[in-house]
Amino acid sequence: MTLGDKLAKLRKESGYTQEQLAALLGVSRQAVSRWESNSAYPETEKLLRLGTLYNCSMDYLLKDSGERKIPHQSIVRYQIHLPVFERKSSRKIFGLPLWHINIGYGRTAKGIIAVGLSARGLLSVGLFSIGVFSFGLLALGVFALGILALGLLPVGTIACGVLAFGAISVGFVSVGALSIGEFSVGAMSVGHYFALGDHAEALIALGDTKATGELYQKLGELTAGETAAVKRLLDETVPVYFSWAKEIIKLFL
């Protein structure tokens, strides 16, 4: 029996797929396949790890006459085999595959389009994702969508960024149930320049139930004249370099 035959037999007896074994050893599935087909041989360090994993001697693996030794037979070992799935595009852009799907514990997908438990890419989807367009449980990106979203334009249960939308929203311009920022819109809204909500607190505060404003405050709906007055105050109060945010806020009036 060749080394490759033995490795294939031991792997199957241990209940591993080639993908699972590759993940444990930190190699590709193709490397495992080459070992088992005798077209390549494992490095010494990998061979020692295989011996430990399969609980057998090097003599058994390397010699035709070697006997398999299983020390400590009284010890029961419990193994958890986590599924691994990996596919990637052969086409690369800036050194990254066009797309990379890498699903498995402790593995990260890296590509222009990346999908995995952990993902990094221009467009990334995963439990933990980083990218220009990022979607996940924890999402970090220019445009981020997640339970916890951080970015230039984040949307999430908790959103932190420049223009933030979330149940709890913290940002330069923030919109949410609890909203905190320079310009805030939400049920409970706290802002520096402007706040609009049920409870509002800022220099300019517009509230349904409570409004606390240092320059202007109003409960209830604005009349046409009051709307014009608020816009004029925004023009006078907000610095010119925040004009883009001021124009967004005017859309809510």
Buried (B, 14 or more C-beta within 10 A) or exposed (E): EEBBEBBBEBBEEBEBBBBBBBBBBEBBBEBBBBBBEEEBBBEEEBBEBBBEBBBBBBEBBEEEEBEEEEEEEEEEEEEEEEEBEBEBBEEEEEEBBBBBBBBBEEBBBBBBBBBBBBBBBBBBBBBBBBBBBBBBBBBBBBBBBBBBBBBBBBBBBBBBBBBBBBBBBBBBBBBBBBBBBBBBBBBBBBBBBBBBBBBBBBBBBBBBEBBEBEBBBBEEEEEEEBBEBBBEBBEEBBEEEBEEBBEBBBEEB
